[in-house]
Amino acid sequence: MRCGPMASRIWTCRPHRPGSGRRSRPRRRGNARKGEATMNMMGRRTALLGLPLAMAGARAMAQSLPRQIRFVVGFAAGGANDIMARLLASKLGEAMPGTTFVVENRPGAGTLLAAEYVARTTPDGTTFLYASTSTLITLLVNRASGLNPTQDFAAVSMAQSSPLLLVSRPDFPARTLAEVIALARARGGRLTVSHPGTGGINHLSLAVLMQREGIELTLVPYNGNQPSITAL
């Protein structure tokens, strides 16, 4: 989320200094480090347990909330991020009658297109970037975007935790990761693996696997998990 009037209720935003070349940088009120450690340790369970608390606070703010709030997802519809964003939007919509939550898909460039879009919106608390690990990696690796994840966005909450999976068609000859590695060595780069976006965590994990095992894979990027699975 962009740092602005709505964000300032939860975050302390540093004012922009003209000519400084830096945008507002949000700082979490209270013991953010402790909260972050708990969320990282408990993962998905903490995100789900925290949802009723978030909705309770949302009810108290319902009178001042806008008519529509958007969650921008950097992947195509049908993937894990898209599904979880829609579930969250549905639950928040139930908790806040009168406010419509809309999920908007803007896939491409490892979620960079979605991040750039949210960064250009007015910081009024009505547009949220449903970010992922891929978003952070892309912003750090692709310096051409000019975006800084700690200065251009205000973190709100962890929403989900999900593993990385390597799957294949039922007739694929390998059944374990060791067999996949052996097959890749035998085929010499002729083993094709799809993933949901260049520069994201899936892409980098495959790159690490190739480097660690000394193998070559043909990597094919898509604009999300669902197009990648459909191609498979």
DOTOR-340091 format. One line per 4 residues: number of its first residue (from 1); their letters; for each residue x, y, z of N, C-alpha, C. Coordinates in pm, 1 decimal, decimal comma. Layout:
! residues N
NUM	a	X Y Z X Y Z X Y Z  ...
! end
This chain:
! residues 232
1	mrcg	84,2 -118,9 0,0 0,0 0,0 0,0 87,7 123,8 0,0  44,4 228,6 -70,6 116,2 353,3 -69,9 97,4 423,5 63,4  199,9 495,9 109,4 192,6 567,2 235,6 108,4 694,2 218,3  0,6 708,9 297,1 -88,0 823,0 285,0 -176,0 837,6 406,6
5	pmas	-286,7 913,4 398,1 -372,8 939,1 513,7 -425,4 812,5 579,4  -472,1 715,8 498,0 -524,5 592,4 555,3 -413,2 513,2 622,2  -297,3 506,9 556,4 -187,0 430,3 611,9 -136,0 490,0 741,4  -147,0 621,5 757,0 -92,0 688,0 874,1 -164,7 651,6 1002,7
9	riwt	-281,9 586,6 990,9 -350,6 543,4 1111,7 -276,6 426,1 1176,5  -204,2 350,4 1094,8 -131,9 234,6 1144,5 18,4 257,1 1138,1  63,1 337,7 1041,2 205,4 357,0 1017,7 243,8 503,3 1040,9  368,2 524,3 1078,9 423,7 658,8 1086,9 497,9 685,1 957,2
13	crph	452,5 782,2 881,5 511,4 809,7 750,8 601,2 931,5 756,6  722,7 915,5 710,3 814,2 1028,7 704,4 774,1 1121,1 590,8  768,3 1251,1 612,7 728,9 1343,5 505,9 832,7 1348,1 395,4  784,7 1365,6 275,8 873,4 1378,1 160,7 944,5 1513,7 165,4
17	rpgs	1077,1 1508,5 145,7 1155,4 1632,4 144,9 1181,0 1672,5 0,8  1129,0 1786,0 -42,2 1149,2 1830,2 -181,9 1296,7 1832,8 -216,5  1327,7 1774,4 -330,7 1465,6 1775,1 -376,8 1549,3 1664,1 -318,3  1490,4 1583,9 -225,5 1570,6 1478,9 -163,5 1581,1 1356,3 -251,7
21	grrs	1486,5 1343,1 -347,1 1487,9 1227,9 -436,7 1435,6 1101,9 -371,2  1379,4 1113,8 -248,9 1328,3 997,6 -178,8 1181,7 1018,3 -144,3  1104,1 910,2 -150,2 963,7 917,7 -117,2 943,3 882,2 30,2  818,7 894,7 73,8 787,1 868,0 212,4 822,6 725,8 249,0
25	rprr	883,3 708,4 366,4 918,3 575,4 412,3 838,1 542,1 537,8  753,3 437,5 530,8 668,8 406,8 645,3 744,6 332,8 753,7  707,6 357,7 879,4 762,6 284,2 991,4 647,5 232,4 1075,4  652,7 104,8 1115,5 543,7 42,7 1189,2 542,9 94,2 1332,5
29	rgna	424,4 130,0 1381,7 412,1 168,6 1520,5 427,0 44,4 1607,7  490,0 57,3 1722,2 500,3 -54,0 1815,1 615,8 -145,5 1781,3  610,8 -270,1 1834,8 719,6 -364,5 1821,2 703,5 -445,9 1693,7  738,5 -386,6 1580,4 719,8 -454,3 1452,0 810,8 -574,8 1439,7
33	rkge	932,1 -567,3 1492,8 1027,4 -676,8 1478,5 973,8 -803,0 1543,6  914,8 -791,0 1661,7 860,2 -905,9 1730,2 745,5 -965,7 1651,1  656,9 -884,0 1600,6 543,9 -931,5 1522,2 587,9 -1000,9 1395,0  689,3 -945,5 1328,3 736,9 -1004,7 1204,6 795,0 -1142,3 1231,8
37	atmn	872,0 -1157,7 1341,7 932,4 -1286,4 1374,6 824,0 -1390,5 1400,4  718,3 -1353,4 1469,0 609,5 -1446,1 1497,7 541,2 -1490,1 1369,3  516,6 -1396,5 1279,4 451,2 -1429,7 1154,1 538,0 -1524,2 1071,1  668,8 -1499,5 1066,3 757,6 -1584,1 989,6 764,1 -1724,6 1048,7
41	mmgr	759,5 -1736,8 1178,5 771,3 -1865,0 1244,8 646,1 -1950,1 1227,8  528,1 -1886,7 1240,7 404,1 -1962,3 1238,8 344,6 -1976,8 1100,2  385,4 -1889,0 1009,8 343,8 -1901,3 870,7 195,0 -1890,4 850,1  136,8 -1987,2 779,5 -1,6 -1978,3 736,8 -96,8 -1969,7 855,1
45	rtal	-69,2 -2041,7 964,0 -161,3 -2040,8 1076,9 -175,1 -1901,7 1134,9  -65,1 -1828,5 1148,3 -71,6 -1694,0 1203,0 -153,4 -1602,3 1112,1  -137,1 -1616,0 980,8 -211,5 -1531,4 888,5 -361,0 -1553,5 902,2  -403,0 -1676,9 918,7 -545,1 -1706,3 929,8 -601,1 -1663,0 1064,5
49	lglp	-524,8 -1680,4 1171,1 -572,4 -1640,5 1302,9 -579,3 -1489,0 1314,5  -495,2 -1420,8 1245,1 -495,0 -1275,5 1253,1 -608,2 -1211,3 1176,3  -672,5 -1286,4 1086,7 -778,1 -1229,6 1003,4 -898,4 -1180,3 1084,1  -950,7 -1256,0 1184,2 -1062,2 -1203,1 1262,6 -1027,7 -1073,5 1335,4
53	lama	-902,4 -1062,2 1382,8 -861,6 -939,3 1450,5 -860,6 -822,9 1352,5  -813,9 -850,1 1231,3 -811,2 -743,7 1130,1 -952,6 -700,1 1094,9  -1044,8 -796,5 1087,3 -1182,6 -762,7 1052,2 -1251,0 -686,9 1165,6  -1215,2 -721,6 1291,9 -1274,1 -650,6 1405,1 -1235,4 -504,1 1403,0
57	gara	-1106,2 -478,4 1372,3 -1061,4 -340,3 1362,3 -1123,9 -270,4 1243,6  -1147,7 -348,1 1137,2 -1207,3 -290,4 1016,8 -1350,2 -244,4 1042,9  -1424,8 -318,6 1126,5 -1562,1 -278,7 1156,8 -1565,8 -141,3 1223,8  -1466,5 -117,8 1312,7 -1462,6 9,6 1383,3 -1433,8 125,1 1289,1
61	maqs	-1366,1 95,4 1176,8 -1328,6 199,8 1081,3 -1427,8 208,8 965,6  -1532,8 126,2 968,2 -1622,2 114,7 852,8 -1683,3 247,7 811,2  -1708,7 335,3 909,5 -1774,1 461,0 878,1 -1688,6 550,4 788,5  -1556,5 538,5 798,9 -1469,3 628,4 725,0 -1406,2 562,5 602,9
65	lprq	-1435,4 436,1 577,2 -1375,2 366,5 464,5 -1442,0 405,1 332,6  -1366,7 397,4 222,3 -1423,0 431,6 90,8 -1520,5 324,9 42,9  -1588,9 354,5 -65,1 -1687,1 261,4 -119,5 -1621,8 141,4 -186,6  -1500,8 159,5 -238,2 -1433,7 49,4 -307,8 -1285,1 46,1 -272,5
69	irfv	-1233,4 -74,0 -247,7 -1091,6 -96,5 -221,1 -1042,9 -203,9 -317,2  -927,2 -181,3 -378,1 -875,3 -274,4 -478,0 -751,7 -348,2 -427,0  -746,4 -478,6 -455,5 -627,4 -560,0 -434,5 -569,3 -589,2 -572,8  -449,2 -540,1 -600,1 -385,2 -561,2 -730,4 -290,2 -681,0 -719,9
73	vgfa	-313,8 -781,6 -804,0 -234,4 -904,7 -804,9 -146,4 -906,1 -928,9  -19,6 -938,1 -911,5 75,2 -936,1 -1022,3 80,8 -1062,6 -1104,8  -17,4 -1150,0 -1088,9 -23,1 -1274,3 -1165,1 -159,2 -1288,4 -1231,2  -167,9 -1378,0 -1329,0 -294,2 -1403,1 -1397,1 -392,7 -1471,3 -1302,2
77	agga	-521,0 -1462,5 -1335,3 -624,4 -1522,8 -1252,6 -610,2 -1674,9 -1247,9  -643,6 -1732,4 -1130,4 -642,2 -1878,1 -1117,2 -527,6 -1933,6 -1037,0  -422,7 -1852,5 -1010,3 -308,5 -1898,8 -933,6 -329,9 -1883,1 -784,0  -229,8 -1924,5 -705,1 -240,6 -1921,4 -559,3 -262,6 -1779,7 -506,7
81	ndim	-184,1 -1684,2 -555,8 -199,2 -1545,6 -508,2 -335,7 -1489,4 -542,5  -381,4 -1516,4 -662,3 -511,5 -1467,0 -706,9 -624,4 -1526,7 -622,4  -618,4 -1656,4 -598,1 -723,3 -1723,2 -519,6 -726,2 -1670,4 -376,9  -608,2 -1657,2 -313,9 -603,6 -1609,3 -176,5 -648,3 -1464,0 -166,9
85	arll	-613,5 -1382,5 -266,5 -656,3 -1242,2 -266,6 -808,2 -1233,4 -275,4  -869,5 -1320,8 -353,8 -1015,7 -1319,8 -368,9 -1084,4 -1369,8 -241,7  -1025,0 -1468,0 -175,2 -1080,8 -1514,5 -48,3 -1074,9 -1403,7 56,7  -959,9 -1334,9 62,3 -944,3 -1225,3 157,3 -1043,0 -1112,4 127,0
89	askl	-1057,2 -1079,7 -0,8 -1150,3 -973,6 -40,3 -1293,6 -1009,3 -2,2  -1330,2 -1136,9 -18,7 -1464,4 -1181,3 14,6 -1491,6 -1169,0 164,6  -1397,1 -1211,3 247,1 -1414,5 -1205,5 392,7 -1417,7 -1061,7 443,0  -1331,8 -978,2 388,6 -1331,8 -837,6 430,2 -1460,3 -767,8 385,9
93	geam	-1512,1 -808,1 268,6 -1637,9 -751,0 222,0 -1753,6 -786,4 314,6  -1751,5 -909,4 369,5 -1854,6 -950,0 464,8 -1843,4 -871,6 595,2  -1719,8 -841,3 635,6 -1696,6 -771,7 761,8 -1723,8 -622,1 751,5  -1719,7 -568,1 629,8 -1737,5 -424,2 611,3 -1846,7 -396,2 508,9
97	pgtt	-1972,3 -410,9 546,6 -2083,0 -380,5 453,5 -2074,0 -236,1 404,6  -2098,1 -219,1 278,1 -2089,8 -84,7 220,7 -1960,2 -59,1 147,8  -1859,3 -145,7 170,8 -1731,8 -133,0 99,9 -1712,2 -254,6 11,6  -1687,5 -231,1 -116,3 -1665,7 -339,6 -212,8 -1516,6 -361,6 -232,1
101	fvve	-1473,0 -487,8 -220,3 -1333,1 -522,4 -242,5 -1320,3 -588,2 -379,4  -1234,2 -532,3 -461,8 -1217,5 -578,6 -599,7 -1074,8 -629,5 -619,3  -1060,5 -746,9 -681,1 -929,2 -801,1 -714,7 -900,8 -770,6 -861,2  -788,3 -705,6 -886,1 -751,3 -664,6 -1022,0 -619,8 -732,1 -1059,4
105	nrpg	-620,6 -809,1 -1166,8 -501,1 -880,8 -1212,0 -423,4 -796,7 -1312,6  -295,3 -774,9 -1282,3 -205,3 -703,9 -1374,4 -75,6 -783,9 -1385,3  -81,3 -897,8 -1458,0 35,0 -985,2 -1467,1 143,9 -930,2 -1558,5  266,0 -981,0 -1536,5 376,7 -945,2 -1624,3 500,4 -897,6 -1551,7
109	agtl	616,2 -929,7 -1609,9 746,7 -882,7 -1560,6 771,2 -921,1 -1415,5  731,0 -1043,7 -1378,5 757,6 -1089,3 -1242,8 688,7 -1005,9 -1136,7  567,7 -959,8 -1162,3 482,4 -874,7 -1077,6 526,7 -728,3 -1077,9  625,6 -693,3 -1158,6 672,7 -555,2 -1163,5 566,5 -461,1 -1218,9
113	laae	489,5 -506,6 -1316,5 384,6 -420,8 -1374,9 281,0 -382,4 -1269,7  244,8 -478,2 -1186,1 147,8 -450,1 -1079,6 206,9 -353,6 -977,1  333,7 -374,8 -941,0 398,7 -287,2 -843,0 409,2 -144,3 -894,4  447,0 -128,8 -1020,9 458,0 5,0 -1079,0 321,4 72,7 -1085,6
117	yvar	219,3 -4,6 -1115,3 84,2 51,8 -1122,4 39,9 105,6 -986,2  59,7 25,9 -880,5 19,5 69,0 -746,2 102,4 188,2 -700,7  230,5 188,5 -735,1 318,1 299,2 -695,5 274,2 431,0 -758,0  206,6 425,9 -873,5 162,9 548,2 -941,2 25,2 596,4 -893,3
121	ttpd	-45,7 513,7 -818,2 -178,8 553,0 -774,1 -171,4 654,9 -660,9  -281,4 723,7 -640,4 -288,7 820,6 -530,6 -285,3 746,6 -396,9  -198,2 787,7 -303,6 -186,2 717,4 -174,5 -301,2 748,8 -80,0  -422,1 702,0 -116,6 -540,5 732,6 -36,5 -595,0 611,0 37,6
125	gttf	-520,1 501,1 35,9 -562,4 382,7 109,6 -666,9 298,3 39,8  -691,1 321,1 -89,9 -792,3 243,0 -161,3 -732,0 139,5 -255,8  -599,9 141,2 -274,1 -534,9 46,2 -364,1 -421,4 -24,1 -291,0  -427,7 -157,6 -287,9 -327,3 -238,7 -220,5 -258,8 -330,6 -321,8
129	lyas	-129,9 -348,2 -306,7 -56,3 -445,2 -387,9 -52,0 -576,7 -311,4  -112,3 -681,9 -368,2 -105,5 -814,4 -305,5 27,9 -875,0 -347,0  130,5 -838,1 -272,7 268,4 -870,5 -310,2 305,3 -1012,9 -270,8  412,2 -1062,5 -330,2 465,2 -1194,9 -297,7 616,4 -1184,2 -285,9
133	tstl	679,3 -1295,3 -253,7 825,7 -1297,5 -249,1 883,3 -1255,7 -383,5  817,3 -1296,5 -490,5 861,5 -1259,9 -625,5 863,1 -1109,0 -644,0  766,5 -1040,2 -584,2 760,3 -894,3 -597,2 884,4 -829,6 -537,5  920,9 -872,1 -417,7 1038,1 -815,4 -350,8 1165,2 -843,4 -430,0
137	itll	1179,2 -967,0 -477,4 1298,2 -1003,3 -555,0 1306,1 -920,7 -682,5  1194,3 -908,7 -752,8 1192,4 -834,4 -878,8 1230,1 -688,9 -857,8  1177,8 -627,1 -752,5 1208,9 -486,1 -727,4 1356,0 -465,6 -693,0  1415,8 -563,6 -627,0 1557,9 -551,6 -589,6 1650,3 -581,8 -707,4
141	vnra	1608,6 -675,3 -792,6 1693,4 -715,1 -905,9 1678,9 -617,9 -1022,2  1556,5 -575,3 -1051,8 1530,4 -486,8 -1165,3 1539,3 -340,6 -1119,7  1656,5 -286,8 -1115,7 1676,6 -149,1 -1069,9 1621,4 -46,5 -1167,5  1595,1 -89,7 -1291,1 1545,5 4,5 -1391,7 1407,6 59,0 -1355,7
145	sgln	1335,1 -12,2 -1271,2 1201,1 33,8 -1234,3 1206,7 159,9 -1148,5  1315,0 178,9 -1074,7 1326,7 296,1 -988,5 1247,5 286,3 -859,8  1185,2 170,8 -833,8 1105,6 153,1 -712,9 1190,3 95,9 -599,9  1161,4 139,0 -478,0 1226,8 87,0 -359,4 1118,9 28,2 -268,7
149	ptqd	1123,3 -104,0 -240,7 1014,9 -166,9 -164,7 996,9 -111,5 -24,2  1101,7 -58,3 37,6 1090,3 -6,4 174,1 1054,3 141,5 177,5  1065,1 211,0 65,1 1035,8 354,0 61,7 907,6 387,9 -14,4  872,8 305,2 -112,4 757,8 335,4 -196,5 630,5 263,2 -154,5
153	faav	642,3 169,7 -58,5 526,2 94,8 -13,7 526,3 83,5 138,7  406,7 71,2 196,1 391,9 50,2 340,2 335,3 -89,6 361,8  411,5 -177,7 426,5 364,4 -313,9 452,4 246,8 -310,6 548,3  146,3 -394,2 524,0 26,4 -397,9 606,7 17,8 -527,3 686,5
157	smaq	25,0 -643,1 619,9 10,4 -770,0 690,4 54,4 -884,7 601,4  100,5 -992,3 664,5 123,4 -1117,1 593,1 -11,4 -1182,5 568,7  -37,5 -1229,9 447,1 -168,0 -1285,0 412,6 -166,1 -1435,9 392,5  -54,6 -1492,4 347,3 -51,2 -1635,6 320,1 91,9 -1686,7 318,5
161	sspl	105,7 -1817,3 329,7 235,3 -1884,0 317,1 212,7 -2012,0 239,3  288,7 -2033,4 133,8 268,0 -2151,9 50,2 402,2 -2206,7 2,9  412,7 -2338,7 -14,3 539,6 -2400,6 -56,1 560,5 -2390,5 -207,1  682,1 -2419,6 -250,6 712,8 -2430,9 -392,7 704,1 -2578,2 -430,9
165	llvs	634,7 -2608,0 -539,9 615,2 -2746,9 -582,4 667,5 -2767,3 -723,6  725,8 -2883,2 -747,4 769,3 -2923,9 -881,0 679,7 -3039,1 -923,4  594,9 -3015,8 -1022,3 497,7 -3117,2 -1063,8 516,3 -3149,5 -1212,0  455,8 -3262,7 -1255,0 468,2 -3305,8 -1394,6 341,6 -3378,8 -1437,0
169	rpdf	336,5 -3412,8 -1563,2 226,5 -3494,7 -1613,7 239,7 -3636,9 -1557,4  129,6 -3712,4 -1550,3 135,8 -3848,7 -1496,3 229,6 -3941,4 -1573,1  247,7 -3915,8 -1703,4 331,4 -4004,2 -1783,9 478,1 -3963,1 -1785,9  515,4 -3862,0 -1705,0 655,9 -3819,7 -1700,0 739,0 -3931,9 -1637,3
173	part	854,2 -3965,6 -1693,8 930,5 -4082,0 -1647,9 991,5 -4069,4 -1508,1  1015,8 -3948,4 -1459,8 1076,9 -3930,9 -1327,9 970,5 -3918,4 -1219,9  998,5 -3975,2 -1101,0 903,7 -3972,1 -990,7 959,7 -3900,6 -866,7  1089,0 -3875,6 -861,8 1150,9 -3805,9 -749,7 1240,7 -3695,3 -803,7
177	laev	1281,4 -3603,3 -714,8 1370,4 -3495,5 -757,6 1503,7 -3551,6 -806,0  1552,6 -3655,8 -739,4 1678,3 -3718,5 -781,1 1666,3 -3773,9 -923,3  1551,4 -3832,0 -955,8 1530,5 -3885,1 -1090,3 1517,9 -3772,3 -1193,2  1458,8 -3660,2 -1152,7 1449,9 -3543,9 -1241,8 1589,6 -3492,7 -1274,1
181	iala	1674,8 -3483,1 -1172,8 1812,3 -3435,4 -1192,1 1888,8 -3529,6 -1284,5  1872,9 -3659,9 -1262,7 1940,9 -3758,4 -1348,0 1891,9 -3748,5 -1491,6  1762,3 -3728,2 -1509,8 1705,8 -3715,4 -1644,0 1756,3 -3588,8 -1712,4  1768,5 -3479,9 -1635,7 1819,2 -3354,7 -1691,1 1963,4 -3371,1 -1738,7
185	rarg	2042,4 -3443,0 -1661,7 2181,6 -3467,5 -1702,8 2186,0 -3550,4 -1830,6  2098,0 -3647,6 -1841,1 2097,0 -3734,8 -1957,6 2050,6 -3662,0 -2083,0  1959,4 -3567,6 -2066,9 1902,7 -3497,6 -2182,8 1979,7 -3371,3 -2219,2  2069,1 -3324,5 -2134,1 2155,6 -3211,8 -2168,2 2083,4 -3084,6 -2207,3
189	grlt	1992,1 -3036,4 -2123,3 1923,6 -2909,6 -2150,3 1795,7 -2922,2 -2226,8  1755,4 -3044,7 -2260,4 1632,4 -3065,1 -2337,7 1512,1 -3095,7 -2249,3  1527,5 -3074,5 -2118,3 1416,2 -3092,2 -2024,7 1355,2 -2953,9 -1997,5  1228,0 -2937,0 -2028,1 1162,1 -2806,5 -2018,4 1084,3 -2794,2 -1887,4
193	vshp	1101,0 -2679,9 -1820,4 1030,5 -2652,8 -1694,9 963,5 -2515,7 -1705,2  833,8 -2510,3 -1682,0 762,4 -2382,0 -1684,4 761,2 -2322,4 -1543,8  748,5 -2190,0 -1536,4 739,3 -2121,8 -1407,5 658,1 -1993,2 -1425,9  605,0 -1936,4 -1315,9 510,4 -1824,3 -1327,9 568,9 -1684,7 -1339,2
197	gtgg	691,1 -1671,2 -1389,3 741,3 -1535,4 -1408,8 891,1 -1520,1 -1393,4  953,1 -1449,1 -1485,9 1097,3 -1425,6 -1482,1 1134,8 -1338,3 -1362,7  1239,3 -1380,4 -1291,1 1290,2 -1302,3 -1179,8 1224,2 -1329,6 -1046,9  1120,0 -1412,7 -1045,1 1050,0 -1444,0 -921,5 1116,0 -1556,2 -844,0
201	inhl	1056,1 -1592,0 -730,5 1113,9 -1694,5 -644,4 1118,3 -1829,9 -713,6  1017,5 -1863,8 -796,3 1018,3 -1991,2 -868,5 1134,6 -1997,3 -966,4  1153,2 -1888,3 -1040,9 1261,3 -1880,3 -1138,6 1397,6 -1892,3 -1070,4  1416,9 -1816,3 -962,7 1546,2 -1818,6 -894,3 1572,6 -1952,7 -827,5
205	slav	1468,7 -2018,4 -777,7 1486,5 -2150,2 -716,6 1533,7 -2251,5 -819,8  1479,1 -2243,9 -939,5 1523,4 -2332,5 -1047,3 1667,7 -2301,8 -1087,4  1703,4 -2173,0 -1087,5 1841,3 -2134,2 -1120,5 1938,6 -2187,7 -1017,1  1900,1 -2181,3 -889,3 1984,3 -2235,3 -782,1 1998,6 -2386,5 -796,2
209	lmqr	1888,1 -2453,8 -830,3 1892,1 -2598,9 -850,1 1988,3 -2636,0 -962,2  1982,3 -2564,3 -1074,3 2072,5 -2592,6 -1185,6 2217,8 -2570,0 -1147,0  2243,8 -2460,8 -1074,9 2381,1 -2429,8 -1034,4 2433,8 -2532,5 -936,0  2350,8 -2569,4 -838,4 2394,3 -2662,3 -734,0 2419,9 -2802,3 -788,9
213	egie	2334,1 -2847,1 -882,1 2344,7 -2983,5 -933,7 2425,0 -2992,5 -1062,7  2464,2 -2877,6 -1119,2 2541,9 -2879,3 -1241,8 2462,7 -2931,0 -1360,6  2334,8 -2893,8 -1368,8 2249,3 -2939,4 -1478,3 2198,5 -2819,4 -1557,4  2139,8 -2846,4 -1671,9 2082,7 -2740,5 -1755,7 1937,3 -2773,7 -1785,3
217	ltlv	1848,4 -2678,8 -1758,8 1706,7 -2693,5 -1787,8 1662,9 -2582,4 -1882,0  1564,9 -2609,1 -1964,5 1506,4 -2505,4 -2048,3 1388,9 -2446,0 -1972,6  1403,7 -2321,3 -1925,9 1302,7 -2256,7 -1843,5 1210,9 -2170,8 -1929,9  1079,3 -2189,7 -1912,3 979,4 -2117,2 -1991,7 891,2 -2036,1 -1896,4
221	pyng	900,1 -1902,1 -1899,2 820,3 -1818,8 -1808,1 678,4 -1794,3 -1858,6  584,8 -1784,0 -1764,4 445,9 -1748,2 -1794,3 403,8 -1634,6 -1701,9  284,2 -1581,1 -1722,8 235,2 -1468,7 -1641,4 155,8 -1513,5 -1519,3  190,8 -1627,4 -1463,0 120,9 -1676,4 -1345,3 122,2 -1827,5 -1339,0
225	nqps	78,2 -1882,2 -1224,1 77,0 -2026,4 -1205,5 -22,3 -2097,1 -1297,9  -141,7 -2038,7 -1311,4 -244,2 -2106,1 -1390,1 -204,1 -2123,0 -1537,2  -154,0 -2018,6 -1605,4 -107,7 -2039,3 -1743,8 6,0 -2140,8 -1752,0  92,1 -2141,3 -1649,7 203,0 -2236,0 -1647,1 153,0 -2379,6 -1636,0
229	ital	54,4 -2402,2 -1547,9 -2,4 -2536,2 -1530,2 -80,1 -2578,3 -1654,3  -152,7 -2484,8 -1714,0 -228,7 -2515,2 -1835,0 -136,6 -2560,8 -1947,9  -21,6 -2495,5 -1961,3 75,1 -2533,2 -2063,9 130,6 -2672,7 -2039,1  145,1 -2707,9 -1910,7 195,7 -2840,3 -1875,2 99,1 -2948,9 -1919,9
! end
